[in-house]
Amino acid sequence: MLSLKRILLIVDGPGVMTHTAPLVTSLLKQGVTVRVALTESARLLVGDYFTTMLSGTPLVTFPNIPEKILDDSDAVLAAPVSEKLARRFCEDDWMAIWKRVKGPVAFAPGFLPQEDGSEIRKSLADMGGGVIHWIMAEGEATDMGSLGKLDVASPERCLEAAMTALTKQELAGKSILITCGPTAEDFDPVRFVTNRSTGRMGVALARMAAWRGADVTLVHGPMSWPVPPHDGIHACPVRNAQSMYDAVMAKIDGADMAILCAAVADFTPIEYSTVKIKKQGSSDGVFSLKMKRTPDILDSIGHKAGRHPFLVGFAAESDHVQAYAQAKLEAKNCDMLCANDVTKPGSGFAVGTNQVTVFKRDGSVTELPQMSKEDVARRVLDMALAGMGGPAAG
Ligand code: C5P
């Protein structure tokens, strides 16, 4: 959890009605202190108490932001920003103000249909002067009722950008490949074999790595957990173990680190029926499925000829956790292996927490306490970074 990080959120125009509550609450959930500054037009749409009650801090108004608040802010986020305000922000007096802020300054333009978004985008691209980072909508549009559609980055995209702005970029320039989620092994057009993985642990790893500046390739099976809208996360959806193997092998060269936490099926049906298998086809009421081993992706990277990335495996165990994990670390030639006991409450599938024990090549064993999957991800990345010879983050 980030502590004592302060963000100044400037809000303008009709987006205050749809974006401000989810953005402020999700920032608060990440432990960030949010100071909200409303423009006059935003104040017309929501009362001053709205933002004060929401953020838990006294309201400030734009443009009269006290110097102390600017000086105390670790980052400034203006979301959404109308065309008029964006142009005002880029004038000399405000550019001087942005340069005073300790951390990054990010703007999410929010345009209504009557504003020419494409024209504005082109001119805005040159106006940042190296100080301002623009968070652009990627096909997202928010329905503003009678006003029409507001073309603005979603609160989720703004959150990802804000958290990245507030996080030390110690993985900048590093390329990380992550596998996650279950795989689905089809045996006719409607049926398949899968498992209980939701992909949540792998998504947390991708997210925490992207916040630290890494370029993440996320090869994932059919997950029930969403991929966060972060520019540094490149999702590569696959379906079965073989397609996950193919995608990983095509992308592994050039990766500095690979974290394999997908729950890959160990077996896949030998035969695929192109037509739905009929229950009448079984005279004795028994249906058996013959299956064969899938390729082991972790093992293949571990034994790949030549240099391979810093390799982290995961192991979900139900018994003899330590012995099985140590054996897997050796057998699959990993640098680090994170094991969890899926029979323990609050550890494993479909819960927000996990409790892992980390085994390293040097023989060290670190039992982490039960934590949120995001916090587990932070600790795993710290340890991997230390293992690669980089700084261990706090
Ligand atoms: O042997 P086991 O399946 O328990 O090993 C778990 C680790 O191996 C995980 O990191 C998982 O992502 C990886 N794995 C893999 N390909 C498989 C099976 C497991 O990459 N076919």
Residues whose N, C-alpha, C, O or C-beta is under 5 A from the ligand:
A	BS01	C5P	L260 C261 A262 A263 V264 A265 T294 P295 D296 I297 L298 G313 F314 A315
